[in-house]
Amino acid sequence: MSEPQPHGPWTILSRREVYRDPWIEVTRDEVIRPDGDPGSHCIVRLKAGVSVLALDDEDFVHLTEEFHYAVGRVTLEVVSGGIDAGESAEDAARRELREELGITARELIDLGVCDPFTSVVNSPTRLFLARGLTFGETEREGTEQIHCRRTRLAEAVTMVNDGRITHAPSCLAILKTHLMMR
């Protein structure tokens, strides 16, 4: 970066890459803060992803139950995963449903984008509601030890409210679907 770049009320003086792998990029910016003082700001950019709530015709949702390394515990979530290069969000949603739970959806309803973190992490997640479900074989990756948990949509809302479901995109997809179905 040869010239200072405005970034909202901040000014970026320089940027350097600290780390990169296929899923994560970390950069450190030297900045002039909104108060005029010099400083630095690091940003973690995660691969863009999708989160998909599978809702069957009997008002049951199909959730994943899996140990997640970063939080060190088993979590209950909607189907989620990254969008591969050259893949649309809808194609990624269909692929993840099939891979994780063996589900094919006749219809995907776009529920919008969620930014789970906004201060130091850039991780856009496109939310979908899957309807018209057909069940088949899963195609899980070697790291995925997923159990499917089937529960009523109303119970999933209760699980969000009482903290049993904490994954932000899952919470938002469940609550948006609940409001849409009322």
N, C-alpha and C positions, 0 to 999 in steps of 0.2 A: 504494500500500500504506500504509494509515494506522497499522496496528499491527505491531510486530515479529512475524515468523512463524517458528516453529521449522522447521528443515529438517535432520533428522538431528541431529548434534551442533552444527550451525551455527545461527545466527539471522539471518534476512534482515531488514534494517532498511528497505531500499528497493530498488526495481528500476526500471531505465529501459531502453528499447529503444534500441539503438545503430544497428542496420541491419536491414532486412527486404526480401526479394524473394520471388518465388514458391517458391523452394527453400530459402532460408536465413533464419533469424532469429538475431540476436545481441543478448543482453541483458547488462547489467552490474548486479550486485547489490552493494550496500554491506552488509557483514555483520559479525557478531561471530564470529570463528573459534572452533574447538573449544578453543583454548588461552586464550580470553577476550579476545584482542587484536582491535582493529578491523581491517578489511581490505576487499578487494573481490574479487569472483569473476565472471568472464565465462563465459557459456554460449553455445555455438553449437548451435542446434537445426536439424537438417536434416529435410527432408520424409521421412516414414516411407517405407520402400521394401521391395522384394522382391528375392530372388536365387534363381534357378531353375536346377538342374542337370538338363539333358535327357539321359536315358540310354535308348539304343535297345535292341532285343531281342537285339542281337549284342554287348552289353556295351561299346559305344562311347559316350562322352560327347561332346556338341556344345558347344564353348566359343566365346566371342567373343574375337577378337584385334583390339585397337583402341588408337589413341593416346588417352591420357587427359591432358587439359590440366594438371590439378593436379600430377601426378607427372612430367609432361614426358617420358613414354616410352610405348611400346606395352606393353600388359599383356594377359595371358591370364586370362580370367574366365568364370564362369557368366553367364548372362543376368541383368541387373540393371536396376532402374529404380524410379522413385517411384510411390507410390500416389496416384492422383488423388482430388480431393475427391468424396465419395460413392461411391467405388469400394472393394470389398472387396480384401483382400490376394490372394485366389485369383483374382479378376477381373484384378487388376493383373499377376499372374504369367502368366496366359494371354495378356493383351494384349502384354506385353513379349516373350514367346516368339515370338509371331506377328510383331511388329514387327521384332525384331532378327534372328531366324534363320528366319522363315517356318514355324515349327513349331507344330502343334496337338497337344495332349496329351489322350489319353483319360482319364488319371488324374493327379492332383496329390496327392502325399503331403506333408503338413505336417511339416517337420523342426524346427519351433520358431522362436524368436526369437533373434537375435544382436544384441548391443550392441557394434558394432565399436570404439567409443571410450567411455570412461566417466568421465573426469575433467573435461573441459571441453566435450565434444561429446555431444549427445543425438541419436542416429541409429538408431532401432530398425529392424531388417531382418528380415522374415519369410522363412524359408528353405523351399524346396520341392524335391522330386524329381519330375520329369515323366517319365511312362512312357506306353507306347502311342502312340508318336510318328507323326505324319503330316507330310510335308514339302510346303510350298507356297512362295508368293512372300512376300518380306519387305515391310514397310511402314515403312522407316526414316525417321527425322527427318533434316532437312538437315545436322545436326551429326554424324551417325553414319556413319562409314566403317568398317564392321565386316566382318571376314573370319571365316567359320566355320572352326574347327579341330576336326576329329574325331580323337579318340584313345581308346585303351582306358582304362577306369576305373583299372586298375592303374597305367598310365603317368601318369594325372592325379595319383594319390596320390604317385608318385615326384616329379612336378613340384612338388607342395606341399612335400614334404620337402626338396628341393634348392633351393627358392627361386625357381623359374621361375614359380610362381603365388604371388602375395603378397597379393592382395585377400582380406581376412579373411573376409567372408561366403562367398566362393568356396571358400576352404580348408576352412571348417567344413562346408559342404554336401558337398564331395567326401569328406572324412573320415567324416562321419556316414553317407553313403551306402555307402562302402566297408565300414564296420563292420556296417551293416544287411544287406548282401548276403553276408556271410561265413557 
